[in-house]
Amino acid sequence: MARADRRGAQLALELPPELLERLRAQAAAERRTVRSLLQGWIEAGLAAGPAAPGVDLSDLSERVGCLERELAQLRRPTPPVTANSSNLPASPERVSLPAQPGEPLPLPERRLTPAEAAGLLTTPEVGKALGLSSDSALTNWIAREASKRGGSAVGGIYRGHRLRGKGLLPGGQKPGWLWEPA
């Protein structure tokens, strides 16, 4: 039976059964009919102009602007933080970005998995590999390097070993400085 109130022509589409099920599920999730869902997608696609199928460009300029602002924030130099400075945040946060471009990300603030700990060396192991009589040369270097680099020596290289940060090894009792061959 044809309805007299229809103003448009009917469009028949042959769809694979799994695609039709996904379409019905999407319509149900949005509490819409399949017809209204498809009509909205077609109208939005035509309004957006030529684009790759399935690409929503409606918020692209907003997303690019947001990314550009975040990148500018990351590139902005930060003043060195000292124990007595007034620019300390109320609650210290651990930075999750490399200290310098090309450096590895800091270690997570939890016990490392065996896969994450693979290849990492403790300060005593690095001291032994370098033939040092004690670890003080390494810990003193960490303190000097941190003051030169604005508060963190992570990413710095000492005689062929890169400081990755403080971490808790899988079998360890407390976090310690961890290194990797540079």
C-alpha positions in Angstrom: 0.0 0.0 0.0 1.3 3.4 -1.0 0.9 6.2 1.4 -0.4 9.5 0.0 1.8 11.6 2.3 5.1 10.4 0.9 7.0 13.2 -0.9 10.2 11.3 -2.0 11.0 8.4 -4.1 12.0 5.1 -2.6 15.6 3.9 -2.7 16.3 0.2 -2.5 19.7 -0.9 -1.2 21.1 -4.4 -1.2 23.2 -4.9 1.9 25.1 -7.9 3.3 23.3 -9.3 6.3 26.1 -8.4 8.8 26.1 -4.8 7.6 22.3 -4.6 7.9 22.5 -5.9 11.5 25.1 -3.3 12.4 22.9 -0.6 10.9 19.9 -1.8 12.9 22.0 -2.0 16.1 23.2 1.6 15.5 19.7 2.8 14.9 18.5 1.1 18.1 21.4 2.5 20.1 20.5 6.0 18.9 16.7 5.3 19.4 16.0 6.2 15.8 14.6 4.3 12.8 17.0 2.9 10.2 15.3 5.3 7.7 16.0 8.4 9.8 19.5 7.3 10.6 20.4 6.7 6.9 18.7 10.0 5.8 20.7 11.9 8.4 23.9 10.4 7.2 23.2 11.1 3.6 22.2 14.7 4.3 25.4 15.2 6.4 27.5 13.6 3.8 26.1 15.8 1.0 26.4 18.9 3.1 30.1 18.2 3.8 31.0 18.0 0.2 33.4 15.5 -1.4 35.3 13.5 1.2 36.5 10.0 1.7 33.7 7.6 2.6 33.2 7.2 6.3 35.2 10.3 7.3 33.5 12.8 9.5 35.0 16.2 8.8 32.5 18.3 10.7 34.8 18.8 13.7 38.1 18.5 11.9 39.1 22.2 12.2 38.2 22.3 15.9 40.3 19.1 16.5 43.3 20.5 14.6 43.1 23.8 16.5 43.0 21.9 19.8 46.1 19.8 18.8 47.9 23.0 17.7 47.3 24.6 21.1 48.5 21.5 22.9 51.6 21.3 20.8 52.3 25.0 21.5 51.9 24.3 25.2 54.4 21.5 25.0 56.9 23.6 23.1 56.7 26.4 25.6 59.8 26.5 27.8 59.2 26.0 31.5 61.3 27.6 34.2 63.5 25.3 36.3 61.8 24.2 39.4 63.7 24.4 42.7 62.6 23.2 46.2 62.0 26.8 47.3 60.4 28.1 44.2 56.9 29.5 44.2 56.1 27.9 40.8 55.7 24.4 42.3 52.3 22.9 41.5 49.9 22.2 44.4 50.1 18.5 43.7 53.2 17.3 41.9 52.5 15.4 38.7 54.8 13.1 36.9 55.4 14.2 33.3 54.6 11.5 30.8 56.6 13.0 27.9 60.3 12.5 27.0 62.6 15.0 28.6 64.2 15.7 25.2 63.1 14.9 21.7 64.0 11.3 20.7 64.3 10.1 24.3 62.1 7.2 25.7 59.0 7.9 27.8 59.4 7.8 31.5 58.8 4.6 33.4 55.3 4.0 34.8 54.5 4.7 38.5 53.8 1.0 39.2 55.7 -2.2 39.4 57.2 -2.9 36.0 56.2 -6.0 34.1 59.0 -8.5 33.2 58.7 -7.3 29.6 59.0 -3.6 30.6 62.0 -4.4 32.8 63.8 -6.4 30.1 67.1 -4.8 29.4 67.0 -2.3 32.3 69.9 -2.1 34.7 70.0 -1.0 38.3 72.5 1.6 39.5 74.7 -1.0 41.2 74.7 -3.1 37.9 75.7 0.0 35.9 78.4 0.9 38.5 79.8 -2.7 38.2 79.7 -2.6 34.4 81.7 0.7 34.4 84.2 -0.6 37.0 83.2 2.0 39.6 84.2 1.3 43.2 80.9 2.8 44.5 77.6 4.1 43.2 78.2 7.6 44.4 79.6 8.7 41.1 76.3 7.8 39.5 74.1 9.3 42.1 76.2 12.5 42.1 76.0 12.7 38.3 72.2 12.3 38.6 72.0 15.3 41.0 74.3 17.5 38.8 72.5 16.5 35.6 69.1 17.2 37.2 70.1 20.7 38.1 71.5 21.4 34.6 68.3 20.0 32.9 65.7 21.8 35.0 64.9 19.2 37.6 65.2 15.8 35.9 68.2 13.8 34.8 65.9 11.2 33.1 67.1 10.7 29.5 70.7 11.8 30.3 73.5 9.5 29.2 76.5 8.6 31.5 79.3 6.7 29.8 77.1 4.8 27.4 74.1 4.3 29.7 70.9 6.2 29.5 69.0 7.0 32.8 65.4 5.9 32.3 64.1 7.0 35.7 63.0 5.5 39.0 61.1 2.3 38.8 60.1 -0.7 40.7 61.4 -3.9 39.2 59.2 -7.1 39.2 61.0 -8.6 42.2 62.1 -5.4 43.8 61.3 -4.1 47.3 61.5 -0.4 46.5 61.9 1.8 43.4 65.4 2.6 42.3 67.2 4.3 39.4 67.0 2.3 36.3 69.3 2.5 33.2 69.5 1.1 29.7 72.5 0.9 27.3 72.6 4.0 25.2 
